[in-house]
Amino acid sequence: MDRLYLIVGFVWLVLGMVFGLYLSITGQLQFANSHAHTNLLGFVI
């Protein structure tokens, strides 16, 4: 169960980082709040 939480948290963190890179490349900064919450979810898990 511990390993599952770590894997899920790491996946959320990586998805948040990739989403942030996408937002910065395309300039769609109106979704920056979603990017921050996705990273926070990955970090907290």
BADOMI-420048 format. One record per residue (C-alpha): residue number from 1; residue in three letters; chain; x negated, y negated, z negated. Coordinates in nm, 3 decimals. Each point is the difference from the previous one (the first is absolute). Example, Ala and Ser with C-alpha at 12.3 -4.5 7.8 and 13.67 -1.06 7.14 Angstrom:
BEGIN
SITE  seq  type  mol  X  Y  Z
SITE  1  Ala  A  -1.230  0.450  -0.780
SITE  2  Ser  A  -0.137  -0.344  0.066
REM end
This chain:
BEGIN
SITE  seq  type  mol  X  Y  Z
SITE  1  Met  A  0.000  0.000  0.000
SITE  2  Asp  A  -0.289  -0.237  -0.074
SITE  3  Arg  A  -0.149  0.058  0.339
SITE  4  Leu  A  0.333  -0.069  0.169
SITE  5  Tyr  A  0.031  -0.339  -0.174
SITE  6  Leu  A  -0.352  -0.093  0.104
SITE  7  Ile  A  0.059  0.102  0.360
SITE  8  Val  A  0.332  -0.187  0.019
SITE  9  Gly  A  -0.156  -0.309  -0.157
SITE  10  Phe  A  -0.293  0.011  0.238
SITE  11  Val  A  0.231  0.039  0.300
SITE  12  Trp  A  0.210  -0.301  -0.110
SITE  13  Leu  A  -0.318  -0.203  -0.052
SITE  14  Val  A  -0.136  0.088  0.344
SITE  15  Leu  A  0.338  -0.076  0.161
SITE  16  Gly  A  0.004  -0.337  -0.174
SITE  17  Met  A  -0.348  -0.080  0.123
SITE  18  Val  A  0.080  0.101  0.357
SITE  19  Phe  A  0.322  -0.202  -0.015
SITE  20  Gly  A  -0.199  -0.301  -0.125
SITE  21  Leu  A  -0.248  0.032  0.285
SITE  22  Tyr  A  0.284  0.022  0.249
SITE  23  Leu  A  0.162  -0.311  -0.148
SITE  24  Ser  A  -0.322  -0.199  0.014
SITE  25  Ile  A  -0.077  0.105  0.358
SITE  26  Thr  A  0.347  -0.081  0.131
SITE  27  Gly  A  0.046  -0.310  -0.216
SITE  28  Gln  A  0.336  0.111  -0.138
SITE  29  Leu  A  -0.056  -0.127  -0.349
SITE  30  Gln  A  0.368  -0.009  -0.095
SITE  31  Phe  A  -0.039  0.365  -0.109
SITE  32  Ala  A  -0.294  -0.069  -0.232
SITE  33  Asn  A  0.223  0.062  -0.303
SITE  34  Ser  A  0.073  0.354  0.123
SITE  35  His  A  -0.371  0.058  0.052
SITE  36  Ala  A  -0.078  -0.111  -0.355
SITE  37  His  A  0.269  0.222  -0.151
SITE  38  Thr  A  -0.115  0.301  0.201
SITE  39  Asn  A  -0.355  -0.047  -0.126
SITE  40  Leu  A  0.126  -0.048  -0.352
SITE  41  Leu  A  0.200  0.323  0.019
SITE  42  Gly  A  -0.307  0.188  0.124
SITE  43  Phe  A  -0.219  -0.149  -0.271
SITE  44  Val  A  0.243  0.059  -0.287
SITE  45  Ile  A  0.072  0.362  0.095
REM end
